[in-house]
Amino acid sequence: MLQKWLLKIQIYLLRKPKFKKWTELEDKKYEVLKAVEDSILNLPEVLYGYLSTALRFKVNYSKIYWKDTIESFYKIHGVTSTIRKIPITSNQSKSKEDKDHWDYSGRLYYLYANIIASAYGWTEDQISNLDIDSALAYLQEILTDKQLEKEFIWMTSEVAYPFDKATKKSKFHPLSRPYWMVKEKAIRKAPPIPKSLLPVGNVVRLNEKTK
């Protein structure tokens, strides 16, 4: 019972982390989701790792019911998630990819910190203590500038205008954009069938046996 209350109190007192801590939690969250997806037997160990990264004091999870552990995961994720709906993160689930083979635990922070430091010249201490939403907004603006610069260079090259044999003309082929810059396509619903076009009489279902 003591361990359960220790867990609950820490979650109740939990506040939104700074940027570095958030990236650590995102790395751990990825491991949890991957373990669930692949049905890995060490899921409890991976899940405990996520909780331990978020909480300040050590908890003996063997004394905690599994249901309470799962609920704690969702509560922590709710507290530590971003507030703004930033495309670079909000659309991420629709473009899931396996991590690079040269990836390592904790790389997410250093990857992001390198991008921000290269653009603004900020120190590691300044970057690690950034507000989560601000840091992600900076990241998106940096990557957007780089993408638009690539597109401008692409437009000035010959490879952007392949020859179309059908029209016998060169046609501009735009450079592909990352998932978060692509507008989501709305699902077009089929228009309702006018009542006057519906069949008249009793409906006979082929899968039902007639008596």
KAURLIN-V212563 format. One record per residue. SS is DSSP state (alpha for helix, beta for strand, coil for the rest). PSI is psi in whole degrees, -180 to 180 (none if undefined). D_CENTER is the distance of its C-alpha to the mean C-alpha in Angstrom with 2 decimals. Layout:
ss->SS psi->PSI d_center->D_CENTER
ss->SS psi->PSI d_center->D_CENTER
This chain:
ss->coil psi->-38 d_center->35.17
ss->alpha psi->-43 d_center->35.04
ss->alpha psi->-38 d_center->31.79
ss->alpha psi->-43 d_center->30.20
ss->alpha psi->-36 d_center->31.32
ss->alpha psi->-40 d_center->30.19
ss->alpha psi->-47 d_center->26.64
ss->alpha psi->-41 d_center->26.80
ss->alpha psi->-42 d_center->28.38
ss->alpha psi->-39 d_center->25.82
ss->alpha psi->-38 d_center->22.95
ss->alpha psi->-37 d_center->25.13
ss->alpha psi->-4 d_center->25.72
ss->coil psi->139 d_center->22.14
ss->coil psi->164 d_center->20.94
ss->coil psi->127 d_center->17.84
ss->coil psi->168 d_center->17.72
ss->coil psi->176 d_center->18.08
ss->alpha psi->-47 d_center->15.69
ss->alpha psi->-46 d_center->16.78
ss->alpha psi->-37 d_center->16.64
ss->alpha psi->-42 d_center->13.10
ss->alpha psi->-35 d_center->12.01
ss->alpha psi->-41 d_center->14.30
ss->alpha psi->-36 d_center->12.75
ss->alpha psi->-39 d_center->9.21
ss->alpha psi->-44 d_center->11.30
ss->alpha psi->-37 d_center->13.16
ss->alpha psi->-40 d_center->10.46
ss->alpha psi->-42 d_center->9.39
ss->alpha psi->-38 d_center->13.17
ss->alpha psi->-49 d_center->13.62
ss->alpha psi->-37 d_center->11.36
ss->alpha psi->-39 d_center->13.03
ss->alpha psi->-38 d_center->16.33
ss->alpha psi->-45 d_center->16.04
ss->alpha psi->-40 d_center->15.19
ss->coil psi->2 d_center->18.04
ss->coil psi->46 d_center->20.31
ss->coil psi->139 d_center->21.09
ss->coil psi->-23 d_center->24.06
ss->coil psi->24 d_center->22.94
ss->alpha psi->-46 d_center->20.14
ss->alpha psi->-43 d_center->22.19
ss->alpha psi->-42 d_center->22.51
ss->alpha psi->-40 d_center->18.79
ss->alpha psi->-41 d_center->18.20
ss->alpha psi->-34 d_center->21.10
ss->alpha psi->-38 d_center->19.67
ss->alpha psi->-47 d_center->16.62
ss->alpha psi->-43 d_center->19.20
ss->alpha psi->-34 d_center->21.57
ss->alpha psi->-35 d_center->19.19
ss->alpha psi->-34 d_center->18.66
ss->coil psi->154 d_center->22.35
ss->coil psi->-41 d_center->25.40
ss->coil psi->145 d_center->28.04
ss->coil psi->138 d_center->28.23
ss->coil psi->139 d_center->28.25
ss->coil psi->96 d_center->30.04
ss->alpha psi->-16 d_center->27.54
ss->alpha psi->-17 d_center->30.29
ss->alpha psi->1 d_center->31.90
ss->coil psi->135 d_center->28.92
ss->coil psi->146 d_center->28.59
ss->alpha psi->-39 d_center->25.57
ss->alpha psi->-43 d_center->24.84
ss->alpha psi->-33 d_center->24.84
ss->alpha psi->-44 d_center->22.49
ss->alpha psi->-44 d_center->19.86
ss->alpha psi->-38 d_center->20.45
ss->alpha psi->-39 d_center->20.12
ss->alpha psi->-49 d_center->16.64
ss->alpha psi->-37 d_center->15.49
ss->alpha psi->-44 d_center->17.66
ss->alpha psi->-43 d_center->16.42
ss->alpha psi->-37 d_center->12.74
ss->alpha psi->-39 d_center->14.12
ss->alpha psi->-38 d_center->16.17
ss->alpha psi->0 d_center->13.85
ss->coil psi->163 d_center->10.87
ss->coil psi->155 d_center->10.99
ss->coil psi->-47 d_center->13.70
ss->coil psi->149 d_center->13.23
ss->coil psi->87 d_center->11.12
ss->coil psi->123 d_center->10.20
ss->alpha psi->-36 d_center->9.21
ss->alpha psi->-23 d_center->7.78
ss->alpha psi->-35 d_center->4.75
ss->alpha psi->-27 d_center->5.72
ss->coil psi->5 d_center->6.01
ss->alpha psi->-35 d_center->3.35
ss->alpha psi->-20 d_center->4.44
ss->alpha psi->-3 d_center->7.67
ss->alpha psi->55 d_center->8.08
ss->coil psi->132 d_center->7.81
ss->coil psi->151 d_center->10.44
ss->coil psi->152 d_center->12.58
ss->coil psi->156 d_center->13.02
ss->coil psi->151 d_center->16.11
ss->coil psi->-17 d_center->19.37
ss->coil psi->11 d_center->20.21
ss->coil psi->159 d_center->17.22
ss->coil psi->161 d_center->18.26
ss->coil psi->126 d_center->17.25
ss->coil psi->2 d_center->16.37
ss->alpha psi->-30 d_center->15.83
ss->alpha psi->-45 d_center->12.57
ss->alpha psi->-47 d_center->14.82
ss->alpha psi->-31 d_center->17.61
ss->alpha psi->-50 d_center->15.65
ss->alpha psi->-42 d_center->14.50
ss->alpha psi->-38 d_center->17.96
ss->alpha psi->-41 d_center->19.74
ss->alpha psi->-46 d_center->18.30
ss->alpha psi->-44 d_center->19.24
ss->alpha psi->-39 d_center->22.56
ss->alpha psi->-33 d_center->23.52
ss->alpha psi->-41 d_center->23.14
ss->alpha psi->-13 d_center->24.70
ss->coil psi->22 d_center->26.66
ss->coil psi->156 d_center->25.47
ss->coil psi->164 d_center->26.24
ss->alpha psi->-37 d_center->23.98
ss->alpha psi->-41 d_center->25.16
ss->alpha psi->-43 d_center->24.31
ss->alpha psi->-44 d_center->20.73
ss->alpha psi->-27 d_center->20.08
ss->coil psi->12 d_center->21.43
ss->coil psi->151 d_center->19.50
ss->coil psi->141 d_center->17.98
ss->alpha psi->-53 d_center->14.19
ss->alpha psi->-37 d_center->13.90
ss->alpha psi->-44 d_center->16.69
ss->alpha psi->-43 d_center->15.34
ss->alpha psi->-35 d_center->12.08
ss->alpha psi->-42 d_center->14.48
ss->alpha psi->-45 d_center->16.81
ss->alpha psi->-46 d_center->14.35
ss->alpha psi->-40 d_center->13.59
ss->alpha psi->-39 d_center->17.37
ss->alpha psi->-48 d_center->18.31
ss->alpha psi->-32 d_center->16.25
ss->alpha psi->-45 d_center->17.54
ss->alpha psi->-43 d_center->21.05
ss->alpha psi->-40 d_center->20.82
ss->alpha psi->-44 d_center->19.71
ss->alpha psi->-33 d_center->22.51
ss->alpha psi->-41 d_center->24.94
ss->alpha psi->-40 d_center->24.21
ss->alpha psi->-37 d_center->24.76
ss->alpha psi->-45 d_center->28.04
ss->alpha psi->-40 d_center->29.27
ss->alpha psi->-42 d_center->28.35
ss->alpha psi->-27 d_center->30.40
ss->coil psi->0 d_center->33.40
ss->coil psi->156 d_center->33.46
ss->alpha psi->-31 d_center->35.41
ss->alpha psi->-16 d_center->32.67
ss->alpha psi->-9 d_center->30.90
ss->beta psi->71 d_center->33.96
ss->beta psi->151 d_center->34.65
ss->beta psi->128 d_center->37.94
ss->beta psi->113 d_center->37.87
ss->coil psi->-29 d_center->40.81
ss->coil psi->-45 d_center->40.98
ss->coil psi->-10 d_center->41.51
ss->coil psi->36 d_center->42.93
ss->beta psi->159 d_center->40.89
ss->beta psi->135 d_center->38.03
ss->beta psi->134 d_center->34.83
ss->beta psi->131 d_center->31.93
ss->coil psi->108 d_center->28.72
ss->coil psi->153 d_center->25.74
ss->coil psi->137 d_center->23.32
ss->coil psi->147 d_center->20.00
ss->coil psi->156 d_center->17.07
ss->coil psi->161 d_center->13.43
ss->alpha psi->-36 d_center->11.06
ss->alpha psi->-8 d_center->10.32
ss->alpha psi->-4 d_center->14.13
ss->coil psi->130 d_center->15.05
ss->coil psi->134 d_center->16.29
ss->coil psi->135 d_center->15.30
ss->coil psi->127 d_center->18.45
ss->coil psi->138 d_center->20.02
ss->coil psi->120 d_center->21.37
ss->coil psi->122 d_center->25.12
ss->coil psi->143 d_center->27.09
ss->coil psi->134 d_center->30.47
ss->coil psi->147 d_center->33.33
ss->coil psi->146 d_center->35.55
ss->coil psi->127 d_center->38.79
ss->coil psi->144 d_center->41.87
ss->alpha psi->-33 d_center->44.16
ss->alpha psi->-19 d_center->47.05
ss->alpha psi->-6 d_center->45.38
ss->coil psi->147 d_center->44.70
ss->coil psi->148 d_center->47.24
ss->coil psi->141 d_center->50.22
ss->coil psi->-174 d_center->51.45
ss->coil psi->144 d_center->50.13
ss->coil psi->126 d_center->46.88
ss->coil psi->120 d_center->47.44
ss->coil psi->127 d_center->44.55
ss->coil psi->-24 d_center->45.13
ss->coil psi->1 d_center->43.45
ss->coil psi->135 d_center->45.91
ss->coil psi->134 d_center->49.38
ss->coil psi->141 d_center->52.26
ss->coil psi->none d_center->55.05
